[in-house]
Amino acid sequence: MDDAVDAITAQWARARPDLDVSPMGVIGRLSRASRLVEREVKDFFQARGLEAWEFDMLATLLRANAEHTMCMKDLAGSALVSPGALTNRMDRLVDRGLVRRWPAPDNRRMVLVALTEEGERLANELLEGHMANELRILSAFTPDDQEALAALLRRLLVSLGDTEL
């Protein structure tokens, strides 16, 4: 069965037969799959009254350490957002009672953030549903397929320099 990328590459083959558009078959599918997966994930969290970024923040704190605490600088780096955007996000999570923040006792320029009990409970609850949703999204693949795809994507990410949080 053909997909939308097959139609696009066929159009390019007719429009520019002199050009090798085979990379578009991979990059186009990665791009389209990313958008479709993001939509599925967004829909999952919206149905539960959360934005995907809110879960990302809660999950990052949940996995950080036993205290579920990070400094804002590290959290910004992990979330790939600017410090200003992170402050805005944390304001919203503080207002919802899901995180708390305070100046570090030994460095008042450093701000620490931690999950509240409610934030930890919600993050754990959502994590189980999120994993089930991701498994549903990947249901077209066998476990071996998923492992092979993960290995190929890991190789691509490493080649692009994505090796650290």
N, C-alpha and C positions, 0 to 999 in steps of 0.2 A: 504494500500500500504506500502510495506517495504522500508526502507531507507538504506543507506550504513552502518549505525551503527548496524542495525539488522543483516546484513551479517557478520559483524565483531564479534558481540556477539555470533552468531551461530557457527562461526569457533572456538571461545574460548570454547564454550560449548562442542564441539566435542574434542578439544585438551586437555581441562582440565575440565572434568565433575565434578571433586571434588571441583572446585572453583566457588564461587558466583561472577559472573561478572556483576550483575545487576547495580552496580554503574557506570559501563562503559556506560550503556545506557543513563544516564543523563550527565555525564561528557563528554563523546564522542560527544553527540549532542550539548552541550554548546560550546565545542571547535570548532566543524565543523561549527556551526551556526555563531560563532564569526568570523571565517576566511571568511566565505561567505559574511557576512554583511560588514566586513572591505573592502572586494574587491568591493562590490557595492558602498560603500561610496567613496572609492579611485577613482573609475571610474567616479563618479559624479563630483568630484572636478577636476580631470585631464581634463575632457571635458571642464572645465571652466578655465583652465590654472593655477590651484592651486594644491598644495599638501594638503592632509587632515590635516596635522599638521599646515599648514599656517592658515587654517580656524579655527582650534582649538585655536590658539593664538589670532586671531582677535576676535573670539566669546568670549573667556575668558575676554578680555579687554572690549568688548561691554557690557557684563553683570555685570562687576565688580562694577561700580558706575556711577553716572551721568557724570563724567568727563572722563570715559573710561580710567582710569589711575590705574596702579599698580606698586609696586616696583618689581624689578627683582626677589628678593628672594621669594616673595609670588607667582609670576607668575611661577617660577620654581617648587614650591611645588604643585601648581594647575595642572601644565602640566605633572608632574611626570618625569621631565628630570633633568639632572645634570646642574649646573650653566654654565659649559663650553658649553654644547649642546645648552642651552638657549641663550647664547651670540651669538653663530653661527646662530641660528634661527633669533634672533633679527637683526643681521647684514643684513641678507637677506631681512627681512621685511622693514628695514630702507632704504636699497638700492632701494626697489620697491616703496618707498614713502607711505607705508601703516601704519607705526608707526614712532614715534620719541622718543628719549630717552635723558635724561639729569640727572646730579647729583642732588640729593635732596638738596634744599637750606639750610636746617638745619642739614644735615648729609651727607657730601660729599662722604662717603663710600657707601651710598645707591643710587642706580640708579633707576629712575622712567621711565616708559614706558607708552605711550598713543597712542591711535589711531589718525591718521591724519583724516582730512575730507574725503579723498579718502578711507582710511581704514574703517572708519565708514560706508560710503556709500556701499562699497563692502561687508562688513560683514552683513549689513542688507539685501542687495539684495540676497546674498548667503543663508542666514538663511531661507528665505521663500522657496527657491528651495530645500534646504537640508531637511526641514520638510516634504515637499511633497514627496521627495525621500524616507525618512524613513517610511512615511505612505504607500507608494507603497511596500516597503520591507515587511511590516507587514500585507499586504492585505489578507493573508491567515487566519487572526484572526479577529473576530468581536471585536467591542470596549470592550465588557465584557471580551472576551478572553484576550485582551491586558492588561486590568486592572488586571486580575487574574495572568497572567504571570509576570507582573511588581511586584506584591505583592510577589510572590514566589521568584523571583530573588532578590528583596530587602531583604527578609529574609536570603537568602544565603549570600549576600554581608555583611550584618550586622554580621552574624555568623563568617565571615572571617575577621572582623575588619575594613571593609571599610565604616566608618561612617563620615569621615571628608574629606574636600578637601585637 
